[in-house]
Amino acid sequence: MGVNSKSVVPSLFFCISSTITEVSSAADEKRAIVIGSGPNGLTAAILLARAGYRVTVYEGAAQPGGAARTMELTLPGFRHDFGSAAHPMAVSSPAFEQFPLARYGLEWVHPDVPVAHPLDDGTAALLERSVESTARGLGADGAAWQRLFGPLVEAWPQLRHDVLAPPHFPKHPLRMAQFGMHAIGSAAGLVERWFRGAHARALFAGIAAHAAQPLESRPSAGVGLTLAVSAHAVDWPFPRGGAQCITDALAGYLRSLGGEMRTESPLTALPEAPLVMCDVTPRQFLALAGERLPASFRRALANYRYGPGAFKMDWALDGPIPWKAGECALAGTVHVGGTFEEIAAWERGHTGRPFVLLVQHSLFDATRAPAGKHTAWAYCHVPNGSTVDMSAAIEEQIERFAPGFRSRILARHVMPPATLERFDPNLVGGDVNGGALELSQFFLRPTRRLYGTPLPGVYLCSSSTPPGGAVHGMCGYHAVARALSTRPVQ
């Protein structure tokens, strides 16, 4: 029997076109867009690429990284971190440890001592890697320090998985209960219960003050415990060459997986894609999504509270900072604020002398400054959006504990809250934590939906979601886990 060629051609065309449509549809279903190239956005992008998605990252700035960027802010050859400067949570991150970041240039620098805290008598409290060594330097409070931190440091390899997670039934309930009974309270309450001497009280106050909340508020103790335990367990290191190296390593790995990065590509509305991950805070998400969101969700996002801002300074120095307490030169991070009472007064009302968080990278990383020169990075907390110039007060506070500091300044660069927000819109009013770390929005942030939104396939993955601020990528990690749990991978 013969074949009618005219009847075959349409049939063949139909089969081919159907196949193309099916492939195209499947490809579209595996397409994802990530808005923002901070560590959380890049982590989300990597995980989606590893799950088989075609990923495009949109970044409004010319330089990716959000707050994890490095720039020549003062003089040529002096490399300053724009935002994050010491990274204990990055080293502890269950997300980052899954990525081959060393292959893409990330190398950690470990100072001799994680944290130093100078006092007016010319001495300093040191938080060393060893709990026992730290305890020996705290006199009569040493035994209490060891009782409090010893078990938590031992448990940190397991504990970090629960601490750096949204509300859930913990994987290690007994260890988490041990941590939680101390963490849920205030830093001031913990200090009063555990320590009597000026050194231990000041040391813990400075660490807990990273919460950018009054030390009398809950759960400021949890922030202090997390950072102190991680200092003992993994140090407070920083990347050789600057925080930008974290971003570059994440971006390099993403590209190796086929992911695409588009810088200088700000978005003014939510893009259309089956899956959209938003590394933005509630304010930016409201601007992107607008009327597409139900009124109740818009109200919830509008009511989200941002925390105090930061007033940041960077210096190019002619030599190292001349600390009265020489052991401060052993530390990557130095907390400059005096006694527990002084720090508590500043964080409570931003009055008196500022509590200054300072990092001296170039003592341990020669790539940060020309030979024989040095850098310093510092900030203090101020009211959100404050326009008060804190530069003289910050330098006076450093000079108090390091006479001669000002004489070594070659150049300075000042970033008040408005400048920080201009460089990174996620730093609303200068808030570096993605939102106030108040108990009422500490666990369920930014809303009870956590990473989810009322829009199908659209998720939040910024530091405004659990577990909050710091460079760890875990907000992106958990947002993708949430998204993929509702979208099975074929």
C-alpha positions in Angstrom: 0.0 0.0 0.0 1.3 3.5 -0.9 2.0 6.4 1.5 0.3 9.8 1.1 3.2 12.3 1.6 0.7 15.2 2.0 -0.8 13.5 5.0 2.6 12.7 6.6 4.0 16.2 6.6 1.3 17.7 8.9 1.4 14.8 11.2 5.2 15.0 11.5 5.0 18.8 12.1 2.5 18.2 14.8 4.7 15.7 16.6 7.8 17.9 16.4 6.0 21.0 17.6 4.4 19.1 20.4 7.8 17.9 21.6 9.2 21.4 21.4 6.3 22.8 23.4 6.7 20.1 26.1 10.5 20.8 26.3 9.9 24.6 26.5 7.3 24.2 29.1 9.5 22.0 31.2 12.4 24.5 30.8 10.1 27.3 31.9 9.1 25.4 35.0 12.8 25.1 36.0 13.5 28.8 35.6 14.2 31.0 38.7 15.1 34.6 39.3 16.9 35.9 42.4 16.7 39.6 43.3 19.8 40.8 45.1 23.4 39.4 45.1 24.1 39.5 48.9 25.3 36.2 50.5 21.7 35.1 51.0 20.7 35.7 47.4 23.8 34.0 46.1 23.2 31.0 48.4 19.7 30.7 47.2 20.8 31.0 43.6 23.5 28.2 44.0 21.0 25.8 45.7 18.5 26.4 42.9 21.1 25.9 40.2 22.2 22.6 41.9 18.5 21.6 41.9 18.4 22.0 38.1 17.0 25.5 37.8 18.1 28.0 35.2 19.0 30.9 37.5 19.4 34.6 36.8 20.5 37.0 39.6 19.6 40.6 39.2 21.7 43.2 41.1 21.0 46.9 41.0 24.6 47.9 41.9 27.6 47.6 39.7 29.4 45.5 42.3 27.7 42.4 43.6 27.7 41.5 47.3 25.3 43.8 49.1 27.0 44.4 52.4 29.8 41.9 51.6 31.8 44.2 49.5 35.4 45.6 49.6 36.4 49.0 48.3 39.2 51.6 48.2 37.3 54.1 50.3 40.2 56.2 51.6 43.4 56.1 49.5 44.7 53.9 46.6 45.9 50.6 47.9 43.9 50.6 51.1 41.1 48.0 50.9 38.1 48.6 53.2 35.1 46.4 53.8 31.9 48.3 53.1 29.7 46.3 55.5 30.5 43.1 57.2 34.1 42.8 58.4 34.5 39.7 60.7 32.7 36.5 59.9 32.2 33.9 62.7 28.8 32.9 61.3 30.2 32.4 57.8 32.6 29.8 59.1 29.8 28.2 61.1 27.4 28.2 58.2 25.9 24.8 57.3 25.2 26.3 53.9 28.6 27.6 53.1 30.3 24.3 54.2 28.5 22.6 51.3 30.1 24.8 48.7 33.7 24.5 47.4 34.4 28.2 48.1 38.2 27.7 48.6 38.3 26.5 45.0 37.0 29.9 44.0 39.6 31.9 46.0 38.1 32.2 49.5 40.9 31.9 52.2 40.2 32.6 55.9 42.6 34.7 58.0 42.5 33.9 61.7 43.8 36.6 64.1 45.8 35.5 67.1 42.8 36.5 69.3 39.2 36.8 68.2 38.1 39.7 70.4 39.7 42.2 72.8 38.1 44.7 75.1 40.3 47.4 76.6 39.6 49.2 79.9 40.8 52.5 81.3 43.4 51.0 83.6 45.4 49.9 80.6 44.3 46.2 80.7 42.1 44.3 78.4 39.8 41.4 78.5 40.5 38.8 75.8 38.1 36.3 74.3 40.6 33.6 73.1 39.8 30.5 71.1 40.4 28.4 74.2 37.7 28.7 76.9 40.2 27.8 79.5 42.7 30.5 78.4 39.9 33.1 78.4 38.8 32.0 81.8 42.3 32.4 83.2 42.3 36.0 82.1 39.0 36.8 83.9 40.2 36.3 87.5 37.4 35.4 89.9 34.9 35.2 87.0 36.9 32.6 85.1 35.2 29.6 86.6 31.8 31.0 85.8 32.9 31.8 82.2 34.0 28.2 81.9 30.8 26.7 83.3 28.7 28.8 81.0 30.6 28.5 77.7 32.4 25.1 78.0 29.3 22.9 77.3 28.0 25.2 74.6 31.3 25.4 72.8 31.5 21.6 72.9 28.0 21.4 71.5 28.4 24.0 68.8 29.0 21.6 65.8 25.5 20.3 66.4 24.0 23.4 68.0 24.7 25.7 65.0 22.2 23.7 62.9 19.4 24.6 65.3 20.5 28.2 66.1 20.8 29.1 62.4 17.3 28.0 61.5 13.7 29.1 61.6 11.4 28.0 64.4 11.3 24.2 64.3 11.6 21.2 66.6 15.3 21.1 67.2 17.5 18.3 65.8 19.4 18.3 69.1 16.7 19.1 71.7 18.7 18.7 74.8 21.6 20.8 73.6 19.2 23.4 72.3 17.3 23.5 75.6 20.6 24.1 77.4 21.3 27.0 75.1 17.8 28.4 75.1 17.4 28.7 78.8 20.2 31.3 78.7 19.6 32.8 75.3 16.0 33.8 75.7 16.8 36.4 78.3 18.6 39.8 78.3 22.3 40.3 78.2 22.0 42.5 81.3 20.3 39.7 83.2 22.8 37.1 82.2 25.7 39.4 83.3 24.1 40.0 86.6 23.6 36.3 87.2 27.0 35.1 86.1 29.7 37.8 86.5 31.0 40.2 89.1 34.3 41.6 87.8 34.6 44.5 85.3 36.5 42.4 82.7 34.0 39.6 82.2 31.0 42.0 82.4 32.5 44.3 79.8 33.6 41.5 77.5 30.1 39.9 77.3 28.4 43.3 77.1 30.5 44.2 74.0 29.7 41.0 72.3 26.0 41.1 73.1 25.8 44.7 71.9 26.1 43.4 68.3 22.3 42.9 68.6 21.9 46.7 68.3 19.3 46.5 71.1 19.3 47.7 74.7 21.2 45.1 76.8 18.1 45.0 79.0 16.0 43.7 76.2 15.3 40.1 75.2 16.8 38.1 73.5 20.1 40.1 73.5 21.6 37.4 75.6 21.1 35.0 72.7 23.0 37.2 70.3 25.9 37.5 72.8 26.0 33.8 73.5 25.9 32.8 69.8 28.8 35.2 68.9 30.9 34.3 72.0 30.4 30.5 71.5 31.3 30.8 67.8 34.4 32.8 68.7 35.6 30.0 70.9 34.5 27.3 68.4 35.6 28.7 65.1 37.1 32.2 65.7 36.0 35.5 64.2 38.0 35.3 61.0 37.9 37.4 57.8 38.7 36.6 54.2 42.1 37.4 52.8 41.6 40.4 50.5 38.3 41.5 52.0 34.6 40.5 52.3 34.3 40.8 48.6 36.1 37.5 48.4 33.1 35.8 50.0 30.9 37.3 47.3 33.3 36.5 44.5 33.7 32.9 45.6 29.9 32.4 45.8 29.4 34.1 42.4 32.2 32.0 40.8 30.6 28.8 42.1 27.2 29.9 40.8 28.6 30.6 37.3 30.2 27.1 37.3 26.7 25.7 37.7 25.4 27.7 34.8 23.9 30.6 36.8 23.8 34.1 35.4 24.6 37.3 37.2 23.3 40.7 35.9 24.7 43.7 37.7 23.5 47.3 37.2 20.1 45.8 36.6 17.7 47.3 39.2 14.1 46.0 39.1 11.1 48.2 39.6 8.6 45.4 39.7 8.5 41.7 40.4 9.6 39.7 37.4 7.5 36.9 35.9 9.1 33.5 36.6 7.9 30.2 38.1 10.2 30.9 41.1 11.4 34.2 42.4 13.6 34.6 45.5 13.8 38.1 46.9 17.0 39.1 48.9 15.3 42.3 49.9 13.8 43.7 53.1 10.0 44.3 53.5 10.3 47.9 52.4 11.8 47.0 49.0 9.5 44.0 48.6 6.5 46.3 49.1 7.8 48.6 46.4 8.3 45.7 44.0 5.1 43.8 44.6 2.7 46.8 45.3 -0.9 46.1 44.7 -0.3 42.5 43.8 -0.2 41.8 47.5 -3.4 41.5 49.7 -4.0 44.5 51.9 -3.4 42.5 55.1 0.0 41.3 54.0 1.0 44.9 52.9 0.0 46.1 56.4 2.1 43.4 58.0 5.1 44.3 56.0 4.6 48.0 56.6 4.5 47.4 60.3 7.9 45.6 60.3 10.3 47.5 62.5 13.8 48.3 61.6 16.5 48.6 64.2 19.1 51.3 65.1 21.4 52.4 62.3 25.1 52.4 62.1 27.5 55.3 61.7 30.6 53.8 60.0 34.1 55.0 59.5 37.2 53.7 57.7 40.8 54.9 58.1 44.0 54.7 56.2 46.7 54.7 58.9 50.5 55.4 58.9 51.0 52.6 61.5 49.1 50.2 63.7 46.7 51.5 66.3 48.8 52.3 69.5 46.7 50.6 72.1 47.5 51.2 75.8 46.7 47.6 76.4 49.3 46.0 74.0 47.4 42.7 73.9 44.7 44.5 71.8 47.2 44.2 68.9 46.6 40.4 69.0 42.9 40.8 68.2 41.1 41.1 64.9 38.1 42.7 66.6 38.3 45.2 69.4 35.3 46.4 71.3 35.9 50.0 72.4 33.4 51.1 75.0 34.7 50.8 78.5 32.6 49.2 81.2 29.4 47.2 81.1 27.5 50.2 82.4 28.9 52.6 79.7 28.0 50.2 76.9 24.5 49.5 78.3 23.9 53.3 78.6 24.9 53.9 74.9 22.9 51.0 73.5 19.8 52.0 75.6 19.6 55.7 74.6 22.6 56.5 72.4 23.9 59.0 75.0 27.3 59.4 76.5 30.4 58.0 74.8 29.6 55.7 71.9 30.3 52.0 72.0 32.6 51.4 69.0 33.0 48.0 67.2 36.4 48.1 65.5 38.3 45.6 63.2 42.0 45.9 62.3 42.3 43.7 59.3 45.8 44.8 58.1 47.5 43.5 61.2 46.8 40.0 59.9 46.2 40.5 56.2 48.9 42.3 54.3 46.7 42.6 51.2 44.6 45.3 52.9 47.1 48.1 52.8 50.5 49.2 51.3 53.6 47.9 53.0 54.1 49.5 56.4 50.6 51.0 56.4 47.4 49.9 58.0 43.6 50.1 57.9 40.9 50.3 60.6 37.2 49.7 60.2 34.6 50.8 62.9 31.1 51.8 63.6 28.7 52.7 66.4 25.0 52.3 66.7 22.8 55.4 66.3 19.0 55.9 66.0 17.7 54.7 62.7 18.3 57.3 60.0 20.2 59.6 62.3 21.9 62.6 60.7 24.2 63.3 63.7 27.9 63.4 62.8 29.6 60.8 65.1 33.0 61.0 63.5 34.7 63.1 66.2 33.0 61.1 69.1 34.2 57.8 67.5 37.8 59.0 67.1 37.8 60.4 70.7 36.6 57.0 72.0 39.4 55.2 70.2 42.0 57.8 71.3 40.8 57.2 74.9 42.2 53.6 74.7 44.9 54.2 72.1 46.6 57.6 72.7 48.2 58.8 69.5 45.6 57.1 67.2 44.7 60.4 65.5 48.3 61.2 64.7 48.4 58.1 62.5 45.4 58.9 60.4 46.3 59.5 56.7 42.7 59.6 55.5 39.3 58.9 56.7 36.0 57.9 55.1 32.6 58.5 56.8 29.4 56.6 56.1 26.4 57.8 58.1 23.1 55.8 57.9 21.9 57.5 54.8 25.1 56.7 52.9 25.0 53.1 54.0 21.4 52.8 52.7 22.4 54.5 49.4 25.2 51.9 48.9 22.9 49.0 49.9 19.1 49.7 50.0 18.7 46.7 52.3 20.4 48.7 55.1 17.3 50.7 55.8 18.1 53.7 57.9 21.6 52.2 58.4 20.1 49.0 60.0 22.7 46.3 59.4 20.6 43.5 60.9 17.7 43.5 58.4 15.2 44.6 61.1 15.1 45.1 64.9 16.1 42.0 66.9 13.2 42.4 69.3 11.6 39.3 70.8 8.3 40.2 69.2 9.8 39.8 65.7 12.9 37.7 66.4 11.5 34.3 65.5 8.7 35.2 63.1 10.2 37.7 60.7 9.1 39.5 58.7 5.6 37.9 59.1 4.2 34.6 60.3 4.8 33.3 56.8 8.5 33.7 57.3 10.0 33.1 53.8 6.6 32.7 52.1 4.4 35.4 50.5 0.8 35.3 49.2 2.1 35.3 45.7 2.7 31.7 44.3 6.4 31.0 43.7 7.6 34.2 45.3 9.7 34.0 48.5 11.7 36.3 50.7 15.3 35.3 51.5 17.0 38.3 53.0 18.3 38.9 56.6 14.7 40.0 57.4 13.9 36.3 57.6 15.3 33.7 60.0 17.9 33.4 61.3 18.5 37.1 60.6 21.6 39.3 60.1 25.3 38.3 59.6 27.0 36.6 56.6 26.0 33.0 56.6 23.6 32.5 53.7 21.2 30.6 55.9 18.2 32.8 55.1 18.6 31.9 51.4 19.3 28.3 52.4 16.0 27.9 54.3 14.0 29.9 51.8 15.0 27.5 49.0 14.2 24.5 51.2 10.8 26.0 51.8 10.3 26.6 48.1 11.4 23.2 46.9 9.4 21.4 49.5 6.3 22.7 47.8 7.7 22.3 44.2 9.1 18.7 43.9 12.2 18.6 41.6 11.6 16.3 38.6 
